[in-house]
Amino acid sequence: MAQTAPAPSVDGLPGTVSAPRAQRKIDGDWLAEAIPTVLAWLLPSGAVVVSAFGQFLLAALLLTLALGVWLRLWRGRQRRQKAAHNS
């Protein structure tokens, strides 16, 4: 009985043969599917936009409140210094 030679090494391992690669059909619909997919990943949803806008309005309100308190304290200090200077 004659011995047969081992199968050729296609992917680097002795005795293994890789399966033939399937041919992929390339159609023109991938662009039509890719654009909405990219937009869905990159554009935020309406809830995210409303939440960010709410955070911005809250920050503006707190900044206005802090500025009012600071101005009140600063004017009161000026008034006390002026009263102390005049007396």
Secondary structure, DSSP 8 states (H G I E B T S, - for coil): ---------SSSSTT------------THHHHHHHHHHHHHHS--HHHHHHHHHHHHHHHHHHHHHHHHHHHHHHHHHHHHHHHHH-
